[in-house]
Amino acid sequence: MLFALFVVYTALCLAAALWVGYDARTNSPHSPLLWASTAFFGGIVGLLLYANLGRRPHAGGGGVGATSAGRGERSGAGTPPLRDCPNCRARELASAEQCRFCGSALDPDTTDGPWFATQ
């Protein structure tokens, strides 16, 4: 009987770890492997940690059919216009006059363009 409970608990922890790992790929800025192992070894405490600390809050409130930006992507709403430094290619605010990394002057005509120069 005790062995059967252990097997059921391990299966539930494995299922929770798989779900957390899959969910963390799109809803967490941290490693999915980290959160999956936390959910597996931590059980219900690991799930609660992921739910409270690991997930990014959705701007649209979530729900069925809600879309979210993938990992590493940023949505265009609310982000200031950016431009590339011509010297070191760092992304700077469009209002900046010089690059904060290399100090070179920024061309005021290039705002929010592609990462490469188009001629």
SULFENTA-V116626 format. One record per residue. N is the residue number from 1. RES is the residue in one letter. SS is DSSP state (h for helix, s for strand, l for the rest). Layout:
n=N res=RES ss=SS
n=N res=RES ss=SS
This chain:
n=1 res=M ss=l
n=2 res=L ss=h
n=3 res=F ss=h
n=4 res=A ss=h
n=5 res=L ss=h
n=6 res=F ss=h
n=7 res=V ss=h
n=8 res=V ss=h
n=9 res=Y ss=h
n=10 res=T ss=h
n=11 res=A ss=h
n=12 res=L ss=h
n=13 res=C ss=h
n=14 res=L ss=h
n=15 res=A ss=h
n=16 res=A ss=h
n=17 res=A ss=h
n=18 res=L ss=h
n=19 res=W ss=h
n=20 res=V ss=h
n=21 res=G ss=h
n=22 res=Y ss=h
n=23 res=D ss=h
n=24 res=A ss=h
n=25 res=R ss=h
n=26 res=T ss=h
n=27 res=N ss=h
n=28 res=S ss=l
n=29 res=P ss=l
n=30 res=H ss=l
n=31 res=S ss=l
n=32 res=P ss=h
n=33 res=L ss=h
n=34 res=L ss=h
n=35 res=W ss=h
n=36 res=A ss=h
n=37 res=S ss=h
n=38 res=T ss=h
n=39 res=A ss=h
n=40 res=F ss=h
n=41 res=F ss=h
n=42 res=G ss=h
n=43 res=G ss=l
n=44 res=I ss=h
n=45 res=V ss=h
n=46 res=G ss=h
n=47 res=L ss=h
n=48 res=L ss=h
n=49 res=L ss=h
n=50 res=Y ss=h
n=51 res=A ss=h
n=52 res=N ss=h
n=53 res=L ss=h
n=54 res=G ss=h
n=55 res=R ss=l
n=56 res=R ss=l
n=57 res=P ss=l
n=58 res=H ss=l
n=59 res=A ss=l
n=60 res=G ss=l
n=61 res=G ss=l
n=62 res=G ss=l
n=63 res=G ss=l
n=64 res=V ss=l
n=65 res=G ss=l
n=66 res=A ss=l
n=67 res=T ss=l
n=68 res=S ss=l
n=69 res=A ss=l
n=70 res=G ss=l
n=71 res=R ss=l
n=72 res=G ss=l
n=73 res=E ss=l
n=74 res=R ss=l
n=75 res=S ss=l
n=76 res=G ss=l
n=77 res=A ss=l
n=78 res=G ss=l
n=79 res=T ss=l
n=80 res=P ss=l
n=81 res=P ss=l
n=82 res=L ss=s
n=83 res=R ss=s
n=84 res=D ss=s
n=85 res=C ss=l
n=86 res=P ss=l
n=87 res=N ss=l
n=88 res=C ss=l
n=89 res=R ss=l
n=90 res=A ss=l
n=91 res=R ss=s
n=92 res=E ss=s
n=93 res=L ss=s
n=94 res=A ss=l
n=95 res=S ss=l
n=96 res=A ss=l
n=97 res=E ss=l
n=98 res=Q ss=s
n=99 res=C ss=l
n=100 res=R ss=l
n=101 res=F ss=l
n=102 res=C ss=l
n=103 res=G ss=l
n=104 res=S ss=l
n=105 res=A ss=s
n=106 res=L ss=l
n=107 res=D ss=l
n=108 res=P ss=l
n=109 res=D ss=l
n=110 res=T ss=l
n=111 res=T ss=l
n=112 res=D ss=l
n=113 res=G ss=l
n=114 res=P ss=l
n=115 res=W ss=l
n=116 res=F ss=l
n=117 res=A ss=l
n=118 res=T ss=l
n=119 res=Q ss=l
